[in-house]
Amino acid sequence: MKIEESPVPAAHFRHPVRVYWEDTDAGGIVFYANYLKFFERARTEWLRALGHSQQHMVDTTGCMFVVQETSVRYLKPARLDDVLTITVDVRERGRASLRIAQQAWCGDRLLAEGEIRIGCVARATMKPHRIPGPIFEAIE
């Protein structure tokens, strides 16, 4: 899917997501929890755009990112077949965690916005782990 030029404010990273039937509720609008899925996809693609896949991170370092905290504000509904633009902006970069602001847009309409804190943990123990150097350095 190609991102068209739109009035969406400049963001560190933008990712398009189409709304499918499975994303909607009985009222025909996107089910509220699915915005968290859209945000997750955008963060995954943002890391990939930085040259790092989450699976490679687990395989080579034994650590992974987990969601520690979320806060989402819902403003307007998205509907079947809408193409959304999901943004990713790092607001805070710690040695073992990131605070990320995300928004969901449909054209010039802001639909939802949230803040997600993700932490880096050792997969085997689920204890905090420093973000691997190459990934840490790539994150602005």
C-alpha atoms as a printed R data frame, in Angstrom:
    type eleno elety resid chain resno       x       y      z
1   ATOM     1    CA   MET     A     1   0.000   0.000  0.000
2   ATOM     2    CA   LYS     A     2   1.430   3.378 -0.955
3   ATOM     3    CA   ILE     A     3   1.090   6.340  1.390
4   ATOM     4    CA   GLU     A     4  -0.415   9.254 -0.480
5   ATOM     5    CA   GLU     A     5   0.577  12.779  0.411
6   ATOM     6    CA   SER     A     6  -1.892  13.887  3.022
7   ATOM     7    CA   PRO     A     7  -2.432  16.605  5.575
8   ATOM     8    CA   VAL     A     8  -1.234  14.274  8.337
9   ATOM     9    CA   PRO     A     9   1.316  16.187 10.422
10  ATOM    10    CA   ALA     A    10   4.963  15.273  9.957
11  ATOM    11    CA   ALA     A    11   5.905  12.235 12.002
12  ATOM    12    CA   HIS     A    12   9.034  10.208 12.486
13  ATOM    13    CA   PHE     A    13   7.378   7.229 10.775
14  ATOM    14    CA   ARG     A    14   4.080   6.658  8.975
15  ATOM    15    CA   HIS     A    15   2.520   3.312  8.076
16  ATOM    16    CA   PRO     A    16  -0.649   2.665  6.041
17  ATOM    17    CA   VAL     A    17  -3.274   0.213  7.306
18  ATOM    18    CA   ARG     A    18  -6.471  -0.729  5.490
19  ATOM    19    CA   VAL     A    19  -9.542  -1.498  7.583
20  ATOM    20    CA   TYR     A    20 -10.891  -4.985  6.861
21  ATOM    21    CA   TRP     A    21 -14.192  -6.575  7.816
22  ATOM    22    CA   GLU     A    22 -12.487  -8.432 10.676
23  ATOM    23    CA   ASP     A    23 -11.429  -5.089 12.191
24  ATOM    24    CA   THR     A    24 -14.987  -3.818 12.605
25  ATOM    25    CA   ASP     A    25 -17.655  -4.422 15.217
26  ATOM    26    CA   ALA     A    26 -21.389  -5.031 14.787
27  ATOM    27    CA   GLY     A    27 -21.875  -1.299 14.208
28  ATOM    28    CA   GLY     A    28 -19.556  -1.336 11.208
29  ATOM    29    CA   ILE     A    29 -16.811   0.723 12.835
30  ATOM    30    CA   VAL     A    30 -13.324  -0.288 13.922
31  ATOM    31    CA   PHE     A    31 -13.475  -2.099 17.262
32  ATOM    32    CA   TYR     A    32 -11.625   0.035 19.801
33  ATOM    33    CA   ALA     A    33  -9.015  -2.600 20.721
34  ATOM    34    CA   ASN     A    34  -7.942  -2.928 17.089
35  ATOM    35    CA   TYR     A    35  -6.261   0.480 17.223
36  ATOM    36    CA   LEU     A    36  -3.719  -1.147 19.540
37  ATOM    37    CA   LYS     A    37  -3.120  -3.774 16.826
38  ATOM    38    CA   PHE     A    38  -2.679  -1.030 14.219
39  ATOM    39    CA   PHE     A    39  -0.228   0.754 16.527
40  ATOM    40    CA   GLU     A    40   1.696  -2.500 17.068
41  ATOM    41    CA   ARG     A    41   1.974  -3.122 13.317
42  ATOM    42    CA   ALA     A    42   3.283   0.393 12.767
43  ATOM    43    CA   ARG     A    43   5.913   0.017 15.509
44  ATOM    44    CA   THR     A    44   7.015  -3.304 14.003
45  ATOM    45    CA   GLU     A    45   7.340  -1.738 10.542
46  ATOM    46    CA   TRP     A    46   9.139   1.276 12.042
47  ATOM    47    CA   LEU     A    47  11.767  -1.035 13.562
48  ATOM    48    CA   ARG     A    48  12.011  -2.887 10.251
49  ATOM    49    CA   ALA     A    49  12.543   0.449  8.443
50  ATOM    50    CA   LEU     A    50  15.411   1.110 10.865
51  ATOM    51    CA   GLY     A    51  16.933  -2.191  9.710
52  ATOM    52    CA   HIS     A    52  15.932  -4.343 12.685
53  ATOM    53    CA   SER     A    53  13.344  -7.111 12.833
54  ATOM    54    CA   GLN     A    54  11.952  -8.193 16.161
55  ATOM    55    CA   GLN     A    55  12.595 -11.862 15.388
56  ATOM    56    CA   HIS     A    56  16.241 -11.154 14.570
57  ATOM    57    CA   MET     A    57  16.550  -9.234 17.841
58  ATOM    58    CA   VAL     A    58  15.248 -12.254 19.784
59  ATOM    59    CA   ASP     A    59  17.413 -14.698 17.831
60  ATOM    60    CA   THR     A    60  20.664 -12.739 18.192
61  ATOM    61    CA   THR     A    61  20.342 -11.071 21.593
62  ATOM    62    CA   GLY     A    62  17.759 -13.099 23.497
63  ATOM    63    CA   CYS     A    63  15.776  -9.978 24.270
64  ATOM    64    CA   MET     A    64  12.499  -8.570 23.009
65  ATOM    65    CA   PHE     A    65  10.172  -5.615 23.362
66  ATOM    66    CA   VAL     A    66   7.017  -5.904 25.449
67  ATOM    67    CA   VAL     A    67   4.262  -3.385 26.042
68  ATOM    68    CA   GLN     A    68   4.394  -2.044 29.592
69  ATOM    69    CA   GLU     A    69   1.717   0.619 29.470
70  ATOM    70    CA   THR     A    70  -0.830   2.056 27.061
71  ATOM    71    CA   SER     A    71  -3.144   5.023 26.977
72  ATOM    72    CA   VAL     A    72  -5.453   5.605 24.005
73  ATOM    73    CA   ARG     A    73  -7.946   8.389 23.317
74  ATOM    74    CA   TYR     A    74 -10.620   7.689 20.707
75  ATOM    75    CA   LEU     A    75 -11.904  10.693 18.775
76  ATOM    76    CA   LYS     A    76 -13.672   9.566 15.578
77  ATOM    77    CA   PRO     A    77 -14.567   6.199 14.065
78  ATOM    78    CA   ALA     A    78 -12.829   4.424 11.204
79  ATOM    79    CA   ARG     A    79 -14.933   2.246  8.913
80  ATOM    80    CA   LEU     A    80 -14.598  -0.695  6.556
81  ATOM    81    CA   ASP     A    81 -12.179  -0.066  3.647
82  ATOM    82    CA   ASP     A    82 -10.751   3.147  5.116
83  ATOM    83    CA   VAL     A    83  -7.015   3.513  4.605
84  ATOM    84    CA   LEU     A    84  -5.488   4.785  7.801
85  ATOM    85    CA   THR     A    85  -2.111   6.341  8.388
86  ATOM    86    CA   ILE     A    86  -0.571   5.252 11.672
87  ATOM    87    CA   THR     A    87   2.247   7.416 12.990
88  ATOM    88    CA   VAL     A    88   5.138   6.563 15.299
89  ATOM    89    CA   ASP     A    89   7.057   9.214 17.243
90  ATOM    90    CA   VAL     A    90   9.589   8.372 19.943
91  ATOM    91    CA   ARG     A    91   9.070  10.767 22.847
92  ATOM    92    CA   GLU     A    92  11.516   9.272 25.327
93  ATOM    93    CA   ARG     A    93  14.410   6.869 24.858
94  ATOM    94    CA   GLY     A    94  15.754   5.133 27.934
95  ATOM    95    CA   ARG     A    95  18.377   2.396 28.055
96  ATOM    96    CA   ALA     A    96  15.702  -0.300 28.491
97  ATOM    97    CA   SER     A    97  12.435   1.370 27.472
98  ATOM    98    CA   LEU     A    98  10.815   3.711 24.969
99  ATOM    99    CA   ARG     A    99   7.837   6.018 25.292
100 ATOM   100    CA   ILE     A   100   6.138   6.285 21.897
101 ATOM   101    CA   ALA     A   101   3.333   8.587 20.779
102 ATOM   102    CA   GLN     A   102   1.098   7.155 18.070
103 ATOM   103    CA   GLN     A   103  -1.830   8.463 16.065
104 ATOM   104    CA   ALA     A   104  -4.338   6.984 13.634
105 ATOM   105    CA   TRP     A   105  -5.447   9.266 10.803
106 ATOM   106    CA   CYS     A   106  -7.941   8.867  7.975
107 ATOM   107    CA   GLY     A   107  -7.153  11.618  5.521
108 ATOM   108    CA   ASP     A   108  -7.115  14.804  7.573
109 ATOM   109    CA   ARG     A   109  -9.201  13.326 10.422
110 ATOM   110    CA   LEU     A   110  -7.413  12.323 13.605
111 ATOM   111    CA   LEU     A   111  -9.222   9.194 14.787
112 ATOM   112    CA   ALA     A   112  -7.235   8.017 17.781
113 ATOM   113    CA   GLU     A   113  -4.056   8.896 19.593
114 ATOM   114    CA   GLY     A   114  -2.119   7.109 22.224
115 ATOM   115    CA   GLU     A   115   1.036   6.722 24.157
116 ATOM   116    CA   ILE     A   116   2.701   3.334 24.442
117 ATOM   117    CA   ARG     A   117   5.612   2.470 26.717
118 ATOM   118    CA   ILE     A   118   7.585  -0.545 25.581
119 ATOM   119    CA   GLY     A   119  10.340  -2.198 27.526
120 ATOM   120    CA   CYS     A   120  13.165  -4.409 26.458
121 ATOM   121    CA   VAL     A   121  13.305  -7.671 28.428
122 ATOM   122    CA   ALA     A   122  15.331 -10.868 28.360
123 ATOM   123    CA   ARG     A   123  13.075 -13.453 26.755
124 ATOM   124    CA   ALA     A   124  14.117 -16.241 29.109
125 ATOM   125    CA   THR     A   125  13.529 -14.330 32.354
126 ATOM   126    CA   MET     A   126  11.269 -11.406 31.343
127 ATOM   127    CA   LYS     A   127  13.603  -9.154 33.367
128 ATOM   128    CA   PRO     A   128  14.646  -5.717 32.042
129 ATOM   129    CA   HIS     A   129  17.447  -5.775 29.462
130 ATOM   130    CA   ARG     A   130  19.284  -2.916 27.797
131 ATOM   131    CA   ILE     A   131  18.093  -2.170 24.284
132 ATOM   132    CA   PRO     A   132  20.782  -3.682 22.006
133 ATOM   133    CA   GLY     A   133  23.354  -1.065 20.922
134 ATOM   134    CA   PRO     A   134  22.642  -1.053 17.166
135 ATOM   135    CA   ILE     A   135  18.903  -0.699 17.769
136 ATOM   136    CA   PHE     A   136  19.390   1.938 20.487
137 ATOM   137    CA   GLU     A   137  21.642   3.955 18.176
138 ATOM   138    CA   ALA     A   138  19.160   3.747 15.275
139 ATOM   139    CA   ILE     A   139  16.290   5.133 17.373
140 ATOM   140    CA   GLU     A   140  16.023   8.889 17.389
